[in-house]
Amino acid sequence: MWGLSLAMAMAMASGAAAAGGVEVDDGPPTSTPLADVFVAEVDRRLAPGAQEVIEWRGLLQRAFAVAGVAVPDGQFVLMVDRAPHAQAAVLWWLPPQGGFDAARVVGASPVSTGRASGYDHFETPLGVFPHTLANPDFRAEGTPNAQGICGYGARGMRVFDFGWQQGWRGWGGGGWGQMRLQVHATDPQRLEPRLGTQQSKGCIRIAASLNRFLDRHGVLDADYDAAVARGESFWVLRSDRLMTPWAGRWLVVVDREGSGH
């Protein structure tokens, strides 16, 4: 088991989101950008122990090495541990120098990844996935399906799209097949309380407050920010967003227990 405890913090964000549109880490050199804001804004949080952080850091480094991706110094990286007894999203800060040894956890939150047991269900794939303009994000309509479920969460929740990926099927004898990998909120009444357990068809379900945090601060929006700087515009970006100068572009999915495929 993981030894992670869920801390429910309903505090509202304070003055951390400064006027002027850009958040700057003006604390001491050892501070972790957005860590205090994460505590203030994300109401479903995990409190990992020191050993969990060490193991996660090793998995993060190994995933980038296997993928052949250079260490993304000076930015945030979102890691998801799909292990059945973990089901955690971990936001990392990789400082401009120091590599993975200097990587620090900004915050952690429970998720639901793929439950490969049933038709149209996939295991959430392992790997390193870029958040690019090639797979544009969109926003939830908030319309319930026939079962009364708002699968993408309340209206306006952002859906972070990582494109078509190969996932292990949970039906028809298994095997690999194409699935759409997304990070999104979920039904606030019926499905968000189940975060921390495998529930999805392959996507990564997160808390609405984490969705708003990633969206508002542009944590994964490095490619979007670069395009905006070139003069492009995107309807999906919030008009009140508070960009961080350390925006990243990587989703990393790991499995601490080595389960699945």
N, C-alpha and C positions, 0 to 999 in steps of 0.2 A: 504494500500500500504506500501511498505517497506522503502522508504526513503533511498535507496542505490543509490549512483552515480557511474557511470562507468568512471574510470580514465584510459586513454590510455597513457601508458608510454613506449616509444620506446627506452629507454636508454639501452645501451649494458652493459653486466656484466663487472665489473672492477676487481680489485685484490682480491675480496672476496673469490674466489676459489683458495686457496693457493696451492703451490706445495707440494707434499708429499702424496697426495691421501686422506687425512682425514681433514675435516673441524672441527675446534675447536672453541667453543664459548669462546673467550678470552676477552670479554667485561666485564663491571661491572655486579654484581650479578643480577641487575634488567633488564639486556638486554634480548632480545628474539632471540635465535639462528636462523640464516638464514633470519631474517626479512628484513635486508638491501638487501640481495641477492634476495629475492622475489621481491622487488621493482625494482631492476635492471634487472631481467630476465623475469618477467611475464608481458606481455604487455596488458593484459586485466584484470583490477583489479576493485574491488569494495571497496568503502569507507564506511563501516558500522558506524552508530552512536552508542553512548554509550548504549542506550536502546536496540538496536539490539544485541549488544555483550552480555549484561546481559541475555537477553532471550535465546540466543544461548547457553550460558554457562549452563543455567538451563536445556535445552533440551539435551545437551551432557551428563550431569551428570545423568539425568533421563534414558536416553537410556542405559547407562552402568549398571545402577541399575536394570532395567527391564531384561536385558540380563544376569544378574548375573556374569558380568565380573569385576574383580578387577580393581581398578583405575590404569591405566598404567602410573605411575609416570616416569619421566625422558625420555619421548619420544614424537614424533609428532603423532598427530591423524588427519586424514582427515574426516571432517564432510560435508555432503551435505544436504542442506535444499531443499526438493523437492516442497515446497509450491508454487502454481502457481505464486504468486507475489514476490517470493524470487528467486528461481532458482540460488542458490549460493553454491559454494564450499568454505569452511572455513578451513584453516590449523591452528590447535591449537598446542601450545607448553605447555606440562604439565611438570613443573620442577620436580626435584627429591624429593622435599618436598613441602607440601602445598595443595595437592589434587586439586580439581576443583576450589576452591577459588583462587588459584594462577595461573590458566590456562590463557594463553595469546594468542591473535590472531597473528599469523605470517603474514597472508595475506588472502585475499578473492578474488574470481574470479567468473564470471558468468558461468553457466552450462546450459545444456538442459537435463531434465529427461524425463521419459516416459509420453507419451500422450495416455492415454487409450481410444482411440476413433478410432477404425478401426481394421481390421484383422491383427493378429500377433502383436498387440500393447499391452503392459502391463504398469501398473503403476510401477514405480520404487519402490521396496519393502522397507519398513521401517526396521530398526534393526541395529545390530552391526555385521560386517562381517570381519573375519580375512583374511589377505592376506598371503596365505601359499603356500608351494611348492606342495601341493596336486592339485592345479589348476595352472599349469605353465603359465607364461606370454608368449606373443609372440610379433612379430613386424608386422606392417602394410606392405603390399606389394605395396600399392599405386596404385593399378590397379582399374580404374573406372568400375562401373557396367553398365548395359544396359542404365541407365539414365544419365550416365556420372558422377556419384557421387563416390568419394573415401570415403566410409563410415567410415573407420578407420583413415582417414587423409593421409598425405603425406607418401611416402615410409620411413620406418624406425621408425615411431612413435610407441611407446610402448603401448601395450594393457595390462592393469592390470586386471587380471582375478580373480573373486571372486566366481566362480563356479555356479552350478545350484541352483536356489532359487525359492521360491513360490511367484508369482506375480499375481495381479488381472488383469484378461483379459478384454480387451476393445471390445470384440466381442462375439457373441453367447450368449448374456444374462449375460455376466460377469462370475464370479466364479474364483476360484484359479487355476493356472496352472504353469507348470515349465518354467522358462526363465533363460537365462544365464546372470548373472550380471557382467558387465565389466565397467571399467573406461577407456575412450579412447579419442583421438583427433577425429576430424571430417573433412569433406571436407572444405578446407581452403577458397575457393571462395564462395561456395553456402550455406554452413551450419554454418560455424563458425560465420558469422555475425548475426546469429539468436540465439546465446547463450544468455541466460537470459529469454528464453521462452521454454515452454514444446514442444519438437519436436521429441524425440527419441522413439524407440520401447520398451524401458524399461531400457536400459543402461544409463550411465552417460557420456554425451559428455562434453569435456573440451577443453579449448584453447590449441593450439599447444605449446605455450610458457609455459603453466602450465605443460603440459605433459613432456616437456624437463626438466623443473625444478625438478619435482618429480623423473624423471628417472636419471638425472645426479647426483643428490645429494642422491639418495637412500633413499628418505624420508619414503617410505613404505616397505623397504627391510630388516627388522630385521631378518626374517627367512632366506632370501637369504644370508645375511651377516654371520649368524651363520653357514650355510652350507659351505660357502667359507672358513671360519675359520677352518672347519673340513677337508678341502682339496678338496671339490667338486668344480666343475666349471659349469658355465651356459652361453650358447651362447647368451642369451638375455641380459646379463649385458654389459653395455658399457665399452669399454677398457679405456676410459678416465673419468670414473666416479669418483666423489669426495665424498666419503662416509662421512656421518655425524655420529658422535658417538651416536646420539639420534634417530636413525632410529626406526620407529614404524611399526605396522602391522595391524592397525584397520581402517576400513571404517565405518562411522556411518551415517545412513540416517535418517533424522528427517523431520517433517512437522510442521512448526510453526503455520500454519493456521488450522491444524487438518482436512485437506481435504482428501478425498479418503478413502481408506480401510487400 
